[in-house]
C-alpha cells in the first residue's frame, strides 16, 4: 500500500515539469502532422473559404428586418 506514495515522493517537481514538457511536445508534433497531412488539403481548402461564403437570405427574414426598423427619428 505504501508503494504509490514512495513513487510520488521520489518524483521531484523538475521531473513532473519535464514529463509535462514531453507531453506538450508530443501533442505539438501530432497536431503539426495532422494539419500538414496532404490528405486533408481539400477539406482545409474548403474551410479556408468559409469566411467569404454568403449566406442565402430568405425573403421572410428581409421583410422581418424592415418591419422591425422604425422610420421615426
C-alpha distances in whole Angstrom, upper triangle without the diagonal:
4,6,7,8,10,11,13,14,16,18,21,23,25,23,22,26,27,25,26,30,29,28,31,33,33,33,37,38,37,39,42,42,42,45,47,47,50,50,49,52,54,52,52,55,56,53,55,58,57,58,61,61,64,63,65,67,68,71,70,67,70,72,70,69,73,73,71,72,75,78,79,79
4,6,5,6,9,10,11,12,15,18,20,23,21,20,24,25,23,25,28,28,27,30,32,32,33,36,37,37,39,41,42,42,45,47,47,50,50,49,52,55,52,52,55,56,53,55,58,57,57,61,61,64,63,66,67,69,72,71,68,71,73,70,70,73,74,71,73,75,78,79,79
4,5,5,6,9,10,11,13,16,19,21,18,18,22,22,20,23,26,25,25,28,30,29,30,33,34,34,36,38,39,39,42,44,44,47,47,47,50,52,50,49,53,54,51,53,56,55,56,59,60,62,61,64,66,68,71,70,67,70,72,70,69,73,73,70,72,75,78,79,78
4,5,5,6,9,10,11,14,16,19,16,15,19,20,18,19,23,22,22,25,27,26,27,30,31,31,33,35,36,36,39,41,41,45,44,44,47,49,46,46,50,50,48,49,52,51,52,56,56,58,58,61,62,64,67,66,63,66,68,66,65,69,69,67,68,71,74,75,74
4,5,5,6,9,10,13,15,18,16,15,19,20,18,20,23,23,23,26,28,28,29,31,33,33,35,37,38,38,41,43,43,47,47,46,49,51,49,48,51,52,49,51,54,53,53,57,57,60,59,62,63,65,68,67,64,67,69,67,66,69,70,67,68,71,74,75,74
4,5,5,6,9,12,15,17,15,15,19,19,18,20,23,23,23,26,28,28,29,32,33,33,35,37,38,39,41,43,43,47,47,47,49,52,50,49,52,53,51,52,55,54,55,58,59,62,61,64,66,68,71,70,67,69,72,69,68,72,73,70,71,74,77,77,77
4,6,5,6,10,13,14,12,12,16,16,15,17,20,19,20,23,24,24,26,28,29,29,32,34,34,35,38,39,40,44,44,43,46,48,46,45,49,50,47,48,52,51,52,55,56,58,58,61,63,65,68,67,64,67,69,67,66,70,70,68,69,71,75,75,75
4,5,5,8,10,13,11,10,14,15,14,15,18,19,18,21,23,23,24,27,28,29,30,33,34,34,37,39,39,43,43,42,45,47,45,44,48,49,46,47,50,49,49,53,54,56,56,59,61,63,66,65,62,64,67,64,63,67,68,65,66,68,72,72,72
4,6,7,10,13,11,12,15,16,16,17,20,21,21,24,25,26,27,30,31,32,33,35,37,37,39,41,42,46,46,45,48,51,48,47,50,52,49,49,53,52,52,56,57,59,59,62,64,66,69,68,65,67,70,67,66,69,70,67,68,71,74,74,73
4,6,10,11,10,11,14,14,14,17,19,19,20,23,24,25,26,28,30,30,32,34,35,36,38,40,41,45,45,44,47,50,48,46,50,51,48,49,53,52,52,56,57,60,59,63,64,66,70,69,66,68,71,68,67,71,72,69,70,72,75,76,75
4,7,8,6,7,10,11,11,13,15,16,17,19,20,21,23,25,26,27,29,31,32,33,35,37,37,41,42,41,43,46,44,43,46,48,45,45,49,48,49,52,53,56,56,59,61,63,66,65,62,65,67,65,64,67,68,65,66,69,72,72,72
4,5,5,7,9,10,11,13,14,16,17,19,20,21,23,25,26,27,29,30,32,33,35,37,38,42,42,41,44,47,44,43,46,48,45,45,49,48,48,51,53,56,56,59,61,63,66,65,62,64,67,65,63,67,68,65,65,68,71,71,70
4,5,5,6,9,10,11,12,14,15,17,18,20,21,22,24,26,27,28,30,32,33,35,36,40,41,40,42,44,42,40,44,45,42,42,46,45,45,48,50,53,53,56,58,60,63,62,59,61,64,61,60,63,64,61,62,64,67,68,67
4,5,5,6,9,10,10,12,14,15,16,18,20,21,22,24,26,27,29,30,31,33,34,38,39,38,40,43,41,39,42,44,41,41,45,44,44,48,49,52,53,56,58,60,63,63,60,61,64,62,60,64,65,62,63,65,68,69,67
4,5,5,6,9,10,11,12,14,15,17,18,20,21,23,24,26,27,29,30,32,33,37,38,37,39,42,40,38,42,43,41,41,44,44,44,48,49,52,52,56,57,60,63,63,60,62,64,62,61,64,65,63,63,66,69,70,69
4,5,5,6,9,10,11,12,14,15,17,18,20,21,23,24,26,27,29,30,32,36,36,35,37,40,38,36,40,41,38,39,42,42,42,45,47,49,49,53,54,57,60,59,56,58,61,59,57,61,62,59,60,63,66,66,65
4,5,5,6,9,10,11,12,14,15,16,18,20,21,22,24,26,27,29,30,34,35,34,36,39,36,34,38,39,36,36,40,39,39,43,44,47,48,51,53,55,59,58,55,57,60,57,56,59,60,58,58,61,64,64,63
4,5,5,6,9,10,10,12,14,15,17,18,20,21,23,24,26,27,29,32,33,32,34,38,36,34,37,39,36,36,40,40,40,43,45,48,48,52,54,56,60,59,56,58,61,59,57,61,62,59,60,63,65,66,65
4,5,5,6,9,10,11,12,14,15,17,18,20,21,23,24,26,27,31,32,31,33,36,34,32,36,37,35,35,39,38,39,42,44,47,47,50,52,55,58,57,55,57,60,58,56,60,61,58,59,62,65,66,65
4,5,5,6,9,10,11,12,14,15,17,18,20,21,22,24,26,30,30,29,31,34,32,30,34,35,32,33,36,36,36,39,41,43,44,47,49,51,55,54,51,53,56,54,53,56,57,55,55,58,61,62,61
4,5,5,6,9,10,10,12,14,15,16,18,20,21,22,24,28,29,28,30,33,31,29,32,34,31,31,35,35,35,38,40,43,43,47,49,52,55,54,51,53,56,54,53,56,58,55,56,58,61,62,61
4,6,5,6,9,10,11,12,14,15,17,18,20,21,22,26,27,26,28,32,30,28,32,33,31,31,35,35,36,39,40,43,44,47,49,52,55,55,52,54,57,56,54,57,59,57,57,60,63,64,63
4,5,5,6,9,10,11,12,14,16,17,18,20,21,25,26,25,27,30,28,26,30,31,29,29,33,33,33,37,38,41,41,44,47,49,53,52,49,51,54,53,51,55,56,54,55,58,60,62,61
4,6,5,6,9,10,10,12,14,15,16,18,20,24,25,23,25,28,26,24,27,29,26,27,30,30,30,34,35,38,39,42,44,47,50,50,47,49,52,50,48,52,54,51,52,55,57,59,58
4,5,5,6,9,10,10,12,14,15,17,18,22,23,22,24,27,26,24,27,29,26,26,30,30,31,34,36,39,40,43,45,48,52,51,49,50,54,52,50,54,56,53,54,57,59,61,60
4,5,5,6,9,10,11,12,14,16,16,20,21,20,23,26,24,23,26,28,26,26,30,30,31,34,35,39,39,43,45,47,51,51,48,50,53,52,50,54,56,53,54,57,60,62,61
4,6,5,6,8,10,10,12,14,15,19,20,18,21,24,22,20,24,25,23,23,27,27,28,31,32,35,36,39,41,44,47,47,45,47,50,48,47,50,52,50,51,54,56,58,57
4,5,5,6,9,10,11,12,14,18,19,18,19,22,21,19,22,24,21,22,25,25,26,29,31,34,35,38,41,43,47,47,44,46,49,48,46,49,51,49,50,53,55,57,56
4,6,5,6,9,10,11,12,16,17,16,18,22,20,19,22,24,22,22,26,27,28,30,32,35,36,40,42,45,48,49,46,48,51,50,48,52,54,52,52,56,58,60,59
4,5,5,6,9,10,11,14,15,14,17,20,18,17,20,22,21,21,25,25,27,29,30,34,34,38,40,43,47,47,44,46,49,48,47,50,52,50,51,54,57,59,58
4,5,5,6,9,10,14,14,13,15,18,16,14,18,19,17,18,22,22,23,26,27,30,31,34,37,40,43,43,41,43,46,45,43,47,49,47,47,51,53,55,55
4,5,5,6,8,12,14,12,14,17,16,14,17,19,17,17,21,22,23,26,27,31,32,35,38,41,44,45,42,44,47,46,44,48,50,48,49,52,54,56,55
4,6,5,6,10,11,11,12,16,15,14,17,19,18,18,22,23,25,27,28,32,33,36,39,42,45,46,43,45,48,47,46,49,52,50,51,54,56,58,58
4,6,5,9,9,8,11,14,12,11,15,17,15,16,20,20,22,25,25,29,30,33,36,38,42,42,40,42,45,44,43,46,48,47,48,51,54,56,56
4,6,8,10,7,9,12,11,9,12,14,13,13,17,17,19,22,22,26,27,30,33,36,40,40,38,39,43,42,41,44,46,45,45,49,51,53,53
4,6,9,8,8,12,12,10,12,15,14,14,18,19,21,23,24,28,29,32,35,38,42,43,40,42,45,45,43,46,49,47,48,51,53,55,55
4,5,6,7,11,11,10,13,15,15,16,19,20,23,24,25,29,30,33,36,39,42,43,41,42,46,45,44,47,50,48,49,53,55,57,57
4,5,5,9,10,10,11,14,15,15,18,20,22,23,24,28,29,32,35,38,41,43,41,42,45,45,44,47,49,49,49,53,55,57,57
4,6,8,8,10,11,13,14,15,18,19,22,23,23,27,28,30,34,36,40,41,39,41,44,44,43,46,48,47,48,52,54,57,57
4,6,5,6,9,10,11,12,15,16,19,20,20,24,25,27,31,33,37,38,36,37,41,41,40,43,45,44,45,48,51,53,53
4,5,5,6,9,10,10,13,15,17,18,19,22,24,26,30,33,36,37,36,37,40,40,39,42,44,44,44,48,49,52,52
4,5,5,6,9,10,11,13,16,17,16,20,21,24,27,30,33,35,33,34,38,38,37,39,42,41,42,46,48,50,51
4,5,5,6,9,10,11,15,16,15,19,20,22,25,28,32,33,31,32,36,36,35,38,40,39,40,44,46,48,49
4,5,5,6,9,10,13,14,15,18,20,22,26,29,32,33,31,32,36,36,34,37,40,39,39,43,45,47,47
4,5,5,7,9,12,12,13,17,19,21,25,28,31,32,30,31,35,35,34,36,39,38,39,42,44,47,47
4,5,6,7,10,11,10,14,15,18,21,24,28,29,27,28,32,32,31,33,36,35,36,40,41,44,44
4,5,5,8,10,10,14,15,18,21,24,27,28,26,27,31,31,29,32,35,34,34,38,40,42,43
4,6,7,9,10,14,16,19,22,25,29,30,27,28,32,32,30,33,35,34,35,38,40,42,42
4,6,6,7,10,13,16,19,22,25,27,25,25,29,29,27,30,33,32,32,36,37,40,40
4,5,5,9,10,14,16,20,23,24,22,23,26,26,25,27,30,29,30,33,35,38,38
4,6,8,10,14,16,20,23,24,21,21,25,25,23,26,28,27,27,31,32,35,35
4,6,10,13,15,19,21,23,21,21,24,25,23,25,28,27,27,31,32,35,35
4,6,9,12,16,19,21,18,19,22,23,21,24,26,26,26,30,31,34,35
4,6,9,12,15,17,15,15,19,19,18,20,23,23,23,27,28,31,32
4,6,10,13,14,12,13,16,17,16,18,21,21,21,25,27,30,31
4,6,10,12,10,11,14,15,15,17,19,20,21,25,26,30,31
4,7,8,7,7,11,12,11,13,16,16,18,21,23,26,28
4,5,6,7,9,10,11,13,15,16,18,21,23,26,28
4,6,5,6,9,10,11,12,14,16,19,20,24,26
4,6,5,6,9,10,11,12,15,18,20,23,25
4,5,5,6,9,10,11,13,16,18,21,24
4,5,5,6,9,10,11,14,16,19,21
4,5,5,6,9,10,13,15,18,21
4,6,5,6,9,12,14,17,20
4,5,5,6,10,12,15,17
4,5,5,8,10,13,15
4,6,8,10,13,16
4,6,10,12,14
4,7,9,11
4,5,8
4,7
4
